[in-house]
Amino acid sequence: NALLDDKQKPIIIHASKGLEQVSHKRISVIIDEEMAVEKHSGIVVLSGPSHAEEVAKRDITTITAASSSETASQAVQRIFSNNYFRVYTNSDVVGVELGAALKNIIAVGAGALVGLGYGDNAKAALITRGLAEISRLGMAFGADPLTFIGLSGVGDLIVTATSVHSRNWRAGNLIGKGLPLEEILENMGMVVEGVATTKAAYELAQEKDIDMPITAAIYRVLFENARVDEVVEELMLRDRKAEHSTSKMTAEEE
């Protein structure tokens, strides 16, 4: 009802992590398109390093409530915060949603490395360079780079790319051990978001002409039947580059 005041309108909270296929739209964009603005008082993205199994046990957890409405994000912060679940606010909805979606790609890759028998050095390398890719794509869509070193960026990436709780990590681990993707998805029992997100991110990178070699490598494994060990070797033998961009090097060239 258009006559409802803001105190009577619900806040829409979503905790989904992914991108719509073909359109590549973020979840909050889809909600905004499908739900008339006069029906709610704000859309809030709840995201961060938070395995449900551990939250249910009241393990220490910190996450982000992101919204273009500061009033809405602060309301969600008040509602959800307690002595084991701490919520921070953030106005960068683009960065929070992209960080949440894209980290699942890197988690698939991290699992694959472990499945191949690689150790902590390789895992740290993948997570660090994966975060660089996530940041590059996010910044191309106007995200704040600081978001990616926060809870919904590096925080969520670490927890998803290092834990057996993560179905994306588990799927990657089985791929690294040689199991076919179709069999893995049939037997997982839950959606492996990183598979569809890899396709969307790869297409976005192509459209924006953004260098995302890890994402491209994982795409080849998932959708072009490339061997994991071969794409790892190709990544390691890429042209040598500086770690950070300089005044003479753009972020896309990094």
N, C-alpha and C positions, 0 to 999 in steps of 0.2 A: 504494500500500500504506500503510495507516494506521500501520504499524509503522516506517516510514521516519523518521529524524530530520531536522531542518531542514537539515543539511549535505548530505543526499542529495536533498532536494526541489528542483526547479528554481525559479528566479525567472522569472515570466512578464513579458516586456517587450513593450509595444506602442507603435507609432509612428504609429498611424492617427489621422486628424483628422476628426471628424464626429459626427453624432448620428443615432441610429436613427430612421427614419421612423415616424410615428404615436405610438410610445412616448416618443420624444425622449430615450432613455437614452444616457448616455455610454458609451464603449467599455469602460472598466474595470468598469462596472456589469454590462454584458453578459457579460464574461469571468467575473466573480465569480458570476454566476447559472449559467453553463454549466459551470464547472469547480469541482469540490469543493475546499473550502479545504484539506483534508488532502493534496491532491495537489501543492501548491506552497508556497513559503515567502514569497510576496509578489507583488503586481502592481505593476509600475513603468511609468510613462508617460514615454517619451523624446520630448521636444518642444522646439522652439525654431527660430530662424532658420537653416535648413540646407538649401539647395538641394542635392540629391543630386549634380548635375553638378559642383558646386564641392567638395563633400566628397571625391568620387572623385579630384579633382586635388590633394587635401591642402591646400586653401585653409583659412585660419584660420576656425574655427567654434566657437561656444560654445552649448551647449544645457542643458536642465534634465532631471533625472531626478526625477520626483515619485512619492511613494508614502506610504501611511499607515504603512509599515514603514521606519523610519530605517535599519535594518540592510540591507534590500533595496536602498534607494536608494543607500546608500554603497557597496554591493557593485558595483552597476552603474556608479557613478562611477569606481571603481577599474578596472574592466574596460575601459571605453571611453576613458578619458582618456589623451591623449598630447601630443606637442609641437605638434600642429595642431588637435586636437579636445579642447576643454575642457568638462567636465561639472560643473554645479552641482546640489546637491540641493535639494529643496523638498517640504514636507509637504502643500501645498495641491493635492490631486489635482483637485478640482472646478474651481478657477481655471485650472489648467494645461490641462485638457482643454477647457474652454469657450473659453478664449483661443485655443487651437489650432484649434478648429472654426469659431468665429465670425469670425476674421480673414479667412477665405476669402470671406465675404460682401462685406466691405469691399474686398477685392482685385478682385472682379468690378466693383464700382462704380468703383474707381480706373481700371481698364482702360477702362471705358465713357467716363469723362471724357476720357481721352486720345484715344479713338476719335472723340469729338465735337470735338476740337481744343482743349480747355482745357489750361492749363499747370500750372506747379508750385504756384501759389497755390491753385488749386482742389484739386489733389491733396493738399496739406498740410492744407487745411480738411477734406477728406473723411476722411483718416486720423485726424486729431485728434478730430473729432466722432464718428467711427466707434468710436474707442477708448472714448469716453464711453459709448456705447451698450453695447458689450461689457461694460464694467465694471458698468453698471447691472443687466444681466441676470445676470451672474455673481454679484454681491453678493446678489441676490434668492435665489440658491441656496446661499448661505453661503460664497462664495469670499472670500478675503482680497484687498482692493483693491490691496495692494502687488504682488500677482502680476501684475496687468495693466500695471504699469510695468516689468516684468522681461522676461526673454528670451522666455518663452512668450506674453507679452502684446504690448507695443509692439515688441519685437524681431522676433518672427515676423510681426507686422502690417506693419512697414516692409519687410522683405525680400519678402513676398508681394505687397504692393500697389505695388511700384515696379519689379519686375523682369520681363523678358520670359521668364525661366525659369519663371515661375508660369503654369500652365495656367488658373488662375482669372482672372488678369490678362489673359491672351490672349483668353479667352472674352469677357470684358467689353469688351475693345478692339474685337472684331469686332461685338459687339452695338451699341456706340457708332457703328460705321461703317454700321450698318443691316442686317447679316446676320441672318436668322431663327435663333432659338435651336436649333431642331431640326437645321438644317444644320450649325451650329457644333459641336454635340455629336457628330454623326455623323462629322465630319471631324477632330475633335481627336485621336483615337487613344488618349486617356487619360481617366480619370474627372475631371470638373470638380466637385469636392466642394462648392464654394460654391453650386451650384444647389439641391441637395437640402437643404443646411444652411440656406439662406435660408428655405425652406418651414418647416423645423422651428423655427427661431428666431422667425419671424413668429408661428407658432402658440403658442409658449411666451410670447412677449410679450403676446399677446392673453389668454392664460390668467392671467398674472400682472399684467395691467394695467400694463405697463411701456412707457414712451414710447420707441420705437425708430424714429424717422422715416426714417432712411437705410435701415434694413433693410426697412421697409414700402414705401419707394419702389422698392427693387431687387426686392422681391417682386412689385410691380405690373408692373414691366417683364418679369420672367421668366414670370409665371403669368397675367397679365391683359392682356398685349399693350399695355401703356401705352408711350408714346413716351419715350425717354430724355431728350430735350431738354425735354419738358414736365414730367417729374417733377423735373428739376434746378431748373427755374424755380419750381415749387411749393415745393421745399425752401428756396429762397432767400427766398421771400415769406411764410414761416411767421411766426406771431406772434413779436415780438421778446422775447428773454429774457436773463436774466443768464447768464454763462458757468458760474459755479459756484453750487451750492446754498448757502443760508444757513440760519440758525436758523429763519427764517420760510418756507423753501422746501425741500420734500423732494426727494430725488434724482429721483423720478419726475416732478417738475414742472420739472426743469432744462431 
